[in-house]
Amino acid sequence: MALTTLSFETPDALTDAFAQDLVSILKTGIKTRGRASLIVSGGRTPLALFKQLSETELEWDKVDVTLADERWVEEGHEASNTSLVKNNLIQNKAAAARFIELKSDADDANEGVNAAESNLASMSQPFDALILGMGEDGHTASLFPCSEQVLDGLDMSSGRTCIAVQPTTAPHQRISLTLPALLNSRNIFLHLTGEKKKQVLLDAIDNATEAQKPITAVVNRAPVTLMWAP
């Protein structure tokens, strides 16, 4: 396990530092390989970060952005991570970035997995930066401990980059990057705020199996930087 914790006094201080780090990583990717790739997560926590990144000078036309997971809902639905990212990150100066869709017109996430994998294959890999969140049940991306698909998502030998997931403790069918796809990243960040989430993470690391708390599967296998503020 290689977890590095960077703690900040306020969420605003975290956002400022995190945005600077990400821009530096993306600039290096562009300079070194011609394009850079960024995987983000949904939810409320990254909104301020998205907005700050969107106002930052960068060769955004050379950046590919995608999601660690998506709910299988139409764009425009209040639960759509695609809408959240397009409305908060792919704006302003970052409007030139190329957004890679996970969600397609397929009726079911199982039917959309191949298209999502094909889309992801067009991105510069290993991904330059991955930003993960974590739920209070220890899920990350849409690798839910409650789902029948959790072991498939954690399987390092599956050869799949995406998986369809049906959580039993959260609404909506999902599509999620698998553990090996998530780990195929040069820089992995876990973005958390609040004492409760931090304690969930520490308890998971100390006391849970990977299937019980899937976030531990990431922390167990790769260097992860925890960006945390109260």
Secondary structure, DSSP 4 states (H G I P E B T S, - for coil): -EEEEEE-SSHHHHHHHHHHHHHHHHHHHHHHHS-EEEEE--SSTTHHHHHHHHTS-S-GGGEEEEESEEESS-TTSTT-HHHHHHHHTSSGGGGGSEEPPS--S-SSHHHHHHHHHHHHTTS-SSBSEEEE---TTS-BTTB-TTSTTHHHHH-TTS--SEEEE--SSSSS-EEEE-HHHHHSBSSEEEEEESHHHHHHHHHHHHH--TTTSTHHHHHHHSEEEEEEE-
